[in-house]
């Protein structure tokens, strides 16, 4: 994942509802590339979303 990818994902996360962020994390956590799941987990933590 490039820095541009991270920035794009962070911009998209800013517009997502909590339920959508939680759902995206659950979908991503089983994927081999953990970068996305880690970013989503961090966003859940910042928002206080229970996983």
Backbone as XML, in Angstrom:
<?xml version="1.0"?>
<chain id="A" units="angstrom">
  <residue number="1" name="UNK">
    <atom name="N" x="0.858" y="-1.164" z="0.000"/>
    <atom name="CA" x="0.000" y="0.000" z="0.000"/>
    <atom name="C" x="0.908" y="1.233" z="0.000"/>
  </residue>
  <residue number="2" name="UNK">
    <atom name="N" x="0.645" y="2.124" z="-0.921"/>
    <atom name="CA" x="1.455" y="3.339" z="-1.037"/>
    <atom name="C" x="0.912" y="4.432" z="-0.119"/>
  </residue>
  <residue number="3" name="UNK">
    <atom name="N" x="1.711" y="5.475" z="0.054"/>
    <atom name="CA" x="1.257" y="6.618" z="0.854"/>
    <atom name="C" x="0.007" y="7.249" z="0.256"/>
  </residue>
  <residue number="4" name="UNK">
    <atom name="N" x="-0.065" y="7.291" z="-1.075"/>
    <atom name="CA" x="-1.257" y="7.839" z="-1.737"/>
    <atom name="C" x="-2.486" y="6.987" z="-1.448"/>
  </residue>
  <residue number="5" name="UNK">
    <atom name="N" x="-2.304" y="5.667" z="-1.401"/>
    <atom name="CA" x="-3.412" y="4.770" z="-1.073"/>
    <atom name="C" x="-3.917" y="5.033" z="0.343"/>
  </residue>
  <residue number="6" name="UNK">
    <atom name="N" x="-2.984" y="5.219" z="1.261"/>
    <atom name="CA" x="-3.343" y="5.485" z="2.654"/>
    <atom name="C" x="-4.125" y="6.791" z="2.753"/>
  </residue>
  <residue number="7" name="UNK">
    <atom name="N" x="-3.641" y="7.826" z="2.085"/>
    <atom name="CA" x="-4.339" y="9.117" z="2.117"/>
    <atom name="C" x="-5.733" y="9.017" z="1.520"/>
  </residue>
  <residue number="8" name="UNK">
    <atom name="N" x="-5.864" y="8.282" z="0.425"/>
    <atom name="CA" x="-7.174" y="8.110" z="-0.207"/>
    <atom name="C" x="-8.126" y="7.376" z="0.730"/>
  </residue>
  <residue number="9" name="UNK">
    <atom name="N" x="-7.631" y="6.338" z="1.393"/>
    <atom name="CA" x="-8.474" y="5.592" z="2.323"/>
    <atom name="C" x="-8.867" y="6.458" z="3.515"/>
  </residue>
  <residue number="10" name="UNK">
    <atom name="N" x="-7.944" y="7.241" z="4.026"/>
    <atom name="CA" x="-8.263" y="8.123" z="5.148"/>
    <atom name="C" x="-9.316" y="9.155" z="4.766"/>
  </residue>
  <residue number="11" name="UNK">
    <atom name="N" x="-9.245" y="9.673" z="3.547"/>
    <atom name="CA" x="-10.272" y="10.627" z="3.086"/>
    <atom name="C" x="-11.627" y="9.940" z="2.983"/>
  </residue>
  <residue number="12" name="UNK">
    <atom name="N" x="-11.629" y="8.718" z="2.478"/>
    <atom name="CA" x="-12.887" y="7.984" z="2.349"/>
    <atom name="C" x="-13.463" y="7.653" z="3.730"/>
  </residue>
  <residue number="13" name="UNK">
    <atom name="N" x="-12.608" y="7.264" z="4.656"/>
    <atom name="CA" x="-13.070" y="6.939" z="6.005"/>
    <atom name="C" x="-13.746" y="8.123" z="6.674"/>
  </residue>
  <residue number="14" name="UNK">
    <atom name="N" x="-13.264" y="9.310" z="6.398"/>
    <atom name="CA" x="-13.828" y="10.516" z="7.008"/>
    <atom name="C" x="-15.290" y="10.715" z="6.623"/>
  </residue>
  <residue number="15" name="UNK">
    <atom name="N" x="-15.715" y="10.136" z="5.510"/>
    <atom name="CA" x="-17.088" y="10.313" z="5.039"/>
    <atom name="C" x="-17.994" y="9.135" z="5.395"/>
  </residue>
  <residue number="16" name="UNK">
    <atom name="N" x="-17.423" y="8.085" z="5.974"/>
    <atom name="CA" x="-18.181" y="6.863" z="6.234"/>
    <atom name="C" x="-18.856" y="6.894" z="7.601"/>
  </residue>
  <residue number="17" name="UNK">
    <atom name="N" x="-20.034" y="6.300" z="7.666"/>
    <atom name="CA" x="-20.744" y="6.135" z="8.937"/>
    <atom name="C" x="-20.048" y="5.053" z="9.765"/>
  </residue>
  <residue number="18" name="UNK">
    <atom name="N" x="-20.249" y="5.093" z="11.071"/>
    <atom name="CA" x="-19.606" y="4.127" z="11.961"/>
    <atom name="C" x="-19.905" y="2.680" z="11.563"/>
  </residue>
  <residue number="19" name="UNK">
    <atom name="N" x="-21.158" y="2.377" z="11.249"/>
    <atom name="CA" x="-21.521" y="1.010" z="10.865"/>
    <atom name="C" x="-20.780" y="0.566" z="9.609"/>
  </residue>
  <residue number="20" name="UNK">
    <atom name="N" x="-20.582" y="1.489" z="8.678"/>
    <atom name="CA" x="-19.865" y="1.160" z="7.451"/>
    <atom name="C" x="-18.384" y="0.903" z="7.720"/>
  </residue>
  <residue number="21" name="UNK">
    <atom name="N" x="-17.803" y="1.669" z="8.634"/>
    <atom name="CA" x="-16.394" y="1.459" z="8.995"/>
    <atom name="C" x="-16.244" y="0.094" z="9.664"/>
  </residue>
  <residue number="22" name="UNK">
    <atom name="N" x="-17.149" y="-0.232" z="10.589"/>
    <atom name="CA" x="-17.106" y="-1.528" z="11.266"/>
    <atom name="C" x="-17.247" y="-2.669" z="10.257"/>
  </residue>
  <residue number="23" name="UNK">
    <atom name="N" x="-18.175" y="-2.543" z="9.343"/>
    <atom name="CA" x="-18.401" y="-3.570" z="8.325"/>
    <atom name="C" x="-17.173" y="-3.723" z="7.426"/>
  </residue>
  <residue number="24" name="UNK">
    <atom name="N" x="-16.585" y="-2.609" z="7.032"/>
    <atom name="CA" x="-15.388" y="-2.651" z="6.185"/>
    <atom name="C" x="-14.237" y="-3.338" z="6.914"/>
  </residue>
  <residue number="25" name="UNK">
    <atom name="N" x="-14.092" y="-3.057" z="8.208"/>
    <atom name="CA" x="-13.041" y="-3.716" z="8.990"/>
    <atom name="C" x="-13.272" y="-5.221" z="9.015"/>
  </residue>
  <residue number="26" name="UNK">
    <atom name="N" x="-14.486" y="-5.626" z="9.303"/>
    <atom name="CA" x="-14.784" y="-7.065" z="9.374"/>
    <atom name="C" x="-14.540" y="-7.750" z="8.039"/>
  </residue>
  <residue number="27" name="UNK">
    <atom name="N" x="-14.831" y="-7.065" z="6.946"/>
    <atom name="CA" x="-14.570" y="-7.628" z="5.617"/>
    <atom name="C" x="-13.074" y="-7.720" z="5.333"/>
  </residue>
  <residue number="28" name="UNK">
    <atom name="N" x="-12.311" y="-6.762" z="5.827"/>
    <atom name="CA" x="-10.879" y="-6.685" z="5.511"/>
    <atom name="C" x="-10.011" y="-7.528" z="6.431"/>
  </residue>
  <residue number="29" name="UNK">
    <atom name="N" x="-10.493" y="-7.870" z="7.615"/>
    <atom name="CA" x="-9.622" y="-8.537" z="8.576"/>
    <atom name="C" x="-9.188" y="-9.929" z="8.141"/>
  </residue>
  <residue number="30" name="UNK">
    <atom name="N" x="-9.904" y="-10.568" z="7.235"/>
    <atom name="CA" x="-9.511" y="-11.889" z="6.763"/>
    <atom name="C" x="-8.622" y="-11.863" z="5.533"/>
  </residue>
  <residue number="31" name="UNK">
    <atom name="N" x="-8.318" y="-10.689" z="5.030"/>
    <atom name="CA" x="-7.508" y="-10.562" z="3.818"/>
    <atom name="C" x="-6.020" y="-10.691" z="4.148"/>
  </residue>
  <residue number="32" name="UNK">
    <atom name="N" x="-5.240" y="-11.183" z="3.187"/>
    <atom name="CA" x="-3.805" y="-11.353" z="3.429"/>
    <atom name="C" x="-3.063" y="-10.040" z="3.677"/>
  </residue>
  <residue number="33" name="UNK">
    <atom name="N" x="-3.470" y="-8.959" z="3.028"/>
    <atom name="CA" x="-2.809" y="-7.666" z="3.210"/>
    <atom name="C" x="-3.452" y="-6.963" z="4.395"/>
  </residue>
  <residue number="34" name="UNK">
    <atom name="N" x="-2.749" y="-6.931" z="5.509"/>
    <atom name="CA" x="-3.307" y="-6.402" z="6.755"/>
    <atom name="C" x="-3.297" y="-4.883" z="6.837"/>
  </residue>
  <residue number="35" name="UNK">
    <atom name="N" x="-2.684" y="-4.194" z="5.891"/>
    <atom name="CA" x="-2.590" y="-2.733" z="5.958"/>
    <atom name="C" x="-3.964" y="-2.079" z="6.043"/>
  </residue>
  <residue number="36" name="UNK">
    <atom name="N" x="-4.877" y="-2.516" z="5.198"/>
    <atom name="CA" x="-6.219" y="-1.924" z="5.184"/>
    <atom name="C" x="-6.939" y="-2.223" z="6.496"/>
  </residue>
  <residue number="37" name="UNK">
    <atom name="N" x="-6.875" y="-3.466" z="6.936"/>
    <atom name="CA" x="-7.529" y="-3.831" z="8.196"/>
    <atom name="C" x="-6.943" y="-3.038" z="9.358"/>
  </residue>
  <residue number="38" name="UNK">
    <atom name="N" x="-5.631" y="-2.835" z="9.350"/>
    <atom name="CA" x="-4.994" y="-2.064" z="10.422"/>
    <atom name="C" x="-5.464" y="-0.611" z="10.418"/>
  </residue>
  <residue number="39" name="UNK">
    <atom name="N" x="-5.584" y="-0.012" z="9.236"/>
    <atom name="CA" x="-6.086" y="1.364" z="9.150"/>
    <atom name="C" x="-7.531" y="1.451" z="9.632"/>
  </residue>
  <residue number="40" name="UNK">
    <atom name="N" x="-8.330" y="0.483" z="9.230"/>
    <atom name="CA" x="-9.727" y="0.471" z="9.656"/>
    <atom name="C" x="-9.845" y="0.250" z="11.164"/>
  </residue>
  <residue number="41" name="UNK">
    <atom name="N" x="-9.013" y="-0.616" z="11.724"/>
    <atom name="CA" x="-9.026" y="-0.845" z="13.166"/>
    <atom name="C" x="-8.647" y="0.436" z="13.909"/>
  </residue>
  <residue number="42" name="UNK">
    <atom name="N" x="-7.671" y="1.158" z="13.388"/>
    <atom name="CA" x="-7.284" y="2.428" z="13.997"/>
    <atom name="C" x="-8.408" y="3.440" z="13.959"/>
  </residue>
  <residue number="43" name="UNK">
    <atom name="N" x="-9.126" y="3.474" z="12.854"/>
    <atom name="CA" x="-10.265" y="4.394" z="12.737"/>
    <atom name="C" x="-11.366" y="4.002" z="13.721"/>
  </residue>
  <residue number="44" name="UNK">
    <atom name="N" x="-11.616" y="2.706" z="13.859"/>
    <atom name="CA" x="-12.610" y="2.245" z="14.828"/>
    <atom name="C" x="-12.209" y="2.663" z="16.238"/>
  </residue>
  <residue number="45" name="UNK">
    <atom name="N" x="-10.941" y="2.524" z="16.555"/>
    <atom name="CA" x="-10.463" y="2.915" z="17.882"/>
    <atom name="C" x="-10.630" y="4.415" z="18.105"/>
  </residue>
  <residue number="46" name="UNK">
    <atom name="N" x="-10.276" y="5.217" z="17.105"/>
    <atom name="CA" x="-10.409" y="6.679" z="17.235"/>
    <atom name="C" x="-11.861" y="7.093" z="17.462"/>
  </residue>
  <residue number="47" name="UNK">
    <atom name="N" x="-12.777" y="6.372" z="16.807"/>
    <atom name="CA" x="-14.200" y="6.717" z="16.922"/>
    <atom name="C" x="-14.880" y="6.050" z="18.113"/>
  </residue>
  <residue number="48" name="UNK">
    <atom name="N" x="-14.194" y="5.114" z="18.742"/>
    <atom name="CA" x="-14.800" y="4.382" z="19.852"/>
    <atom name="C" x="-15.788" y="3.333" z="19.382"/>
  </residue>
  <residue number="49" name="UNK">
    <atom name="N" x="-15.555" y="2.793" z="18.192"/>
    <atom name="CA" x="-16.439" y="1.769" z="17.622"/>
    <atom name="C" x="-16.005" y="0.408" z="18.161"/>
  </residue>
  <residue number="50" name="UNK">
    <atom name="N" x="-16.942" y="-0.325" z="18.754"/>
    <atom name="CA" x="-16.629" y="-1.665" z="19.250"/>
    <atom name="C" x="-16.529" y="-2.639" z="18.098"/>
  </residue>
  <residue number="51" name="UNK">
    <atom name="N" x="-15.490" y="-3.445" z="18.141"/>
    <atom name="CA" x="-15.324" y="-4.468" z="17.117"/>
    <atom name="C" x="-15.742" y="-5.794" z="17.702"/>
  </residue>
</chain>
